[in-house]
Amino acid sequence: MRDIALQCRAVTVFGKDGTIDENGFRAYLQRLIDQNIDVYLASGGSGEGHALTWDELKRVYQIGVAACRGKIEVNANAPEHQTARRVIEHASLAIEAGVDVVNIYQPASWHGYRPQGDELASYYETILREIRHPVALAPNPIIGVGPSPALVAKLCRRFPQIVAINLVGQPEIYFLELKALLTRNVRLFVDTRGLPNTLALGAAGVVSGNLNIMPNTYRAFATCYRDKDVTGMAELFGQMIRTNDFTQRWASPNSRMIKMFMTVFRLPGWEGGVREPCRLPPAAELEAFRSGLLTLGVPEFEELARQAAA
């Protein structure tokens, strides 16, 4: 069976003083490089992109490209914005730093904004006429009203720089409708929910913030899929789903939960924590979080606990 791609919405690592911990960030990215997991940098959720200054965004892209180029695919997940102009500015910053692909969301639904008429199509067309670099579209329901499968397929026909569609949060029917409408090869990435069905239906791979906390588990799942090891896939998928269910309480935004994970297992860059308005919970809650993770039967977590205690 074919190989599948794994893509992680990587965290941004801070030092004790709150600035970007460049060495810690490189060490953190190496965990993903070691498992051949591609990265999206400075996401609005997992990567705290909205909490970064313009200069910090530029530096995150530069560090990520320098650390990952030639080893894994290194992409930019520009946080959602409300205007095409702002998306173009942000995408251009990432492109100048040398990223492989720029991810583009629908307009943010700030102040209850809901696109009317041809506003959504015009938004994408304005961006894609300007940005000729490889692009991934991400119609994510958490951001607001997004494009229909028909509109995404139409954009793919008009703009050859669209190389991927990231379907985090979308139901399987969206995947099926879009796949049926595409007239050329565009990689479709899905989140953990719906696996392994969406892989069997032709998804290119998985994109998720949870690869920050269990990269080895996701890589093992991909290997089992390639090797047609159904029993192994089932066991690993169970671990992934149990983890996702347990961590949801702290995962809005995902950066809080991931930084909690980094803290309890002392991963590279854990000391810098998360940026405001988010805060890490008190020590007792962190310990409950750690203990809960260790009841899920995930060998990767058990090994991290042994390493942290050493």
N, C-alpha and C positions, 0 to 999 in steps of 0.2 A: 504494500500500500504506500501511497505517496507521503512525503514529509509535509508537516504543517509548520507554518511560521508562528512564532510567539512574539508578541509585542507588549512592552510594559510602559505604562504612564509613570515614568520614574519620578521619585521624590527629588526635591531640592534640599541639599544638606547645609545646615547652618552651624556656625561655631558658637561657643559660649557667649560671645559678645554680640550675637545676632547677625553678623555678617556671613556671607557665603564662605563655608569651609571648603576651600578648593581641594586640599589634599583628601579630606574626608569624602568629598563628592567623587573624586576619582576612584577612591577605594570602594565606594558604594557601587559605582558603575561597573567596577571589575567583577562584582558578584553576578551581574547580568551578562557581561561579556563571557564569563566562564561557562555559562549555560547556553551560549549562543542565542540570547534573547535580545531582540531589537528594542530600541528605546524611543519614546516620545518625551522630549524635554519641556519643562516649565508648563505643564498642564495647569488649567485653572483649578482643578480639584487636587489630584495627587501631588502635583508639582508646585502648588501655591503660586501659580503664575500671576494672579491678581495682586498678590502681596509683594511682588518684586518691582523695584524701580526699573526704569528703562536701561540704565547702565548695568544693573544686575541681570536683567534678561539677556542682554548682549553677552555678558560674561558667562552665564550658564550655557548659552549656545556655544560659545568658543571652547569652553572646557569640555563639553560633551563631544563636540566634533573632534577635538584633539585626542581625546581618550578612546573614542569608539571607531573613528573612520578607518575603513579597511578591515575591521573585525566584525562589526555588526552594522545593521542599518541604523542611522542616527537621524531622527526626525524631530520636528518642532510641533508641539500641540498648542498653538497660540490660543489663549483663553478667549472665550466668547466676547464679542463686542456688539454694539448696537448699530454701528454704521460700517458700510463697505470701506470708507476711507480709512477708518482705524484698523480694520483687518489688513488692508493693503500695507499700511505702515508697519504693523507688527510682523507680517509675513516677510516683508522686505528685510527687516532686521535679522531674522533667522536665516534667510537665504544668503545674505552677505556673510554670515558666519560659516556657511558651507554645509548646512543640513541637507539631507537627501530628499526629504518630503516635508511639505507643510500641511498640517491638518487645518481644515476650515469648518467651523460650526455655522449654524443658522444664526440670525440676529438674536441677541439676548432679549428676554422678555421683561426688561426693566420697566417699572411703572405700568405693568400689565400690558405691554405692547403685544399686539397680535397682528401679523401681516394681513393686509387686505388686497384683493385683486391680484395684480402682477408684481406687487412689492417684493415678494420673496424671489421670484425669477429674476427681477431686475437687480436685486442685491447680489446674487451669485454671478450674474453676467458681468456686472461692473467689476467684481473682483477678478474673475477669470480672464477678462480681456486684458487686465493689467499684469496679473501674476502668471507667467508662462512656465514657471518652475514646476516640477512634479507636485501634484496636489492630492490630498485625500479629503473627501467630504465626510462629515460626521453628523448625520441628522439625529441628534441626541435628545430624547423627549424631556430630559431634566432641564434643558435650557429654554424650552418654549416650543411654539409651533414650528415644525420643521417641514422640509420638502417631502412630497409624496414620492413613492417609487417611480411614478411616471415622470415627475420633474427631474429626479436624479438621473434616470436613464436618458432623458433628453439632453441634459447637461453633458453627460458622458459622450453622447454622439457629437455634440458641437465642440467640445474642448478636449483634445487628445492629451493634455497634461494631467487630466484626472487619472490617477493610477490605482486608487484604492477607495473603498467606501468602508468606514468604520461604523458598525451597527450596534454599538453599546446601547442597551436599554430597549432595543427594538424587538418586537415579537417575531416568531418564525414566519408568520404570514407576510410580513414586510420583506424579509429576506427572499422568500419564494417569489413574490410579485416582482421585486427588483431584478432578480436573476433571470426571470422569464422575459423581461423587457430589454435587457442589455444586448447590444449588437456587437460588442467586442469584449475582449478579455480585460476585465477590471477586477482586481483582487477584492474579495469581500471578507472583512474581518468581523468576528462576532465576539460577544462576551461569554463568560462561563455558563450562564444560563442558556439552556438549549443544547449544550454539548451532550453527547457526541452527534446528535441528529443533524445539526447544521453542517458539521464536517462531512458527514455522509452525503449531504445535499450539495456539497461543492464549495464550502467556505475555504478560504485560503489559510485561515489560522485564527488565533485568539488574540484579542487586545483587552488588557485589563490592568487596573491598578493593583490588583491582588498578586500580580507577579512580583511586586516589591517584597512581599512577605513569604512567598513560597515558590521561588524560581525553580528549585530542584524538583518539586512536586509536579509543576506544570511541564518541565522538561521530561520527566519520567512518563507523564501521560502522553506527550507527543511521541515518545519512543514506542510506547505500547500501541498507540494508534498505527504507527508506521509498520510495526511488526505483527499487526492483527492479533494482539494479545488482549482479547475481550475481557478476561478475568482481571488482568492487571488494570485495564482502563476503568473497569467498574469500581475497583477498590480506590483508585486515585481520584476518580470523579466524586466519589462519596466524601473523600477527605476535603476536596475543594469546596463542595456544596456545604458541608457542615461548617467549614471555616467561614465561608461567606455569610451564612445565616447567623453565626455567633457574633461576628464582628460588625454587623449592620447597625447595632445600637450606637456605635461610635463613629460611623463612617459617613457622616454628613458635616463637613466634607471628608473625603477619603484620607486627606493628609493627616488629620488628627489621629485616626486609627493607625495609620502606618507609622507615624512618629511614636505612638504608644508602643507599637511592636518593636521598633528600633530601640526604644528605651529599656524595655524589660529584658531584651536579649542582647543589649549592648552592641548593636550593629554599628559599623563605621558612621560617624557623624551624629550619633544619638544625642549628644550633650546639648546641641543647639535647639532642640525641640521644634515647636511649631510657631508660626507667626500669628500675631493678633489679627482678628478678634478671637481666634481659636486659642485655647490653652489646654495643656495636658491635665488630666484629672489628678486628684490627690493620690498619695502613695498607696493607700488602702485599695482604691479602685484599680490602680495599675496592677497591684498584686492579684486582685480578683480576675483581672483580664488575663494575666499570665497563667494563672492556675486553670482558668477556663480553656485556654488554648491547649494546655497540656492534657486535657481530658478528651480531646478530639481524636486521638489516635493517629496523629500526623508525625511520622518519624522525623521529618525535617525540623519540626518544632522541638522535639525531644533532643535532637543533636545540638540545636542552638542553645538549649538550656544547659546542656553539659559543657559546651564551650564557654558560656557566660559564667558558669560557676568555677571554671578552672583557674 
